[in-house]
Amino acid sequence: MIIDHIGFAVGDYEKAKAFYETVLATLGIGPQKEVGPEQTGGDDWAIGYGRGGKPEFWIATGGPSTRMHIAFAAETRDQVHAFHEAALKAGATDNGPPGVRPHYHANYYGAFVVDPEGHNIEAVCHMPA
């Protein structure tokens, strides 16, 4: 791990929050901490998602921000499929269906979507089939 956590601002906090709670659940990632104006020192709200009590991916009010790309780790190829399916049902658009991406490496199995805020979101599994 080289990044401790990452986050970005969104234009519609409640819609983005519902989207990520639905989509990240397919990867075993859930809300870990939500903070409000008392903790942020302003009017902002933020929620961090992760596993085991550690928030590693944050969204916050104050956006929209410029388009970003983030890849979430999937433990299995089935999780990549579940992520892609859940994302499309939750309002994302397809940006690359589940499949092997051999130009990255032989076992790179990913799926890409564009979230409702315009961010390129991916789930990737590096395990062989």
Disulfide bonds with the S-S distance in Angstrom:
none
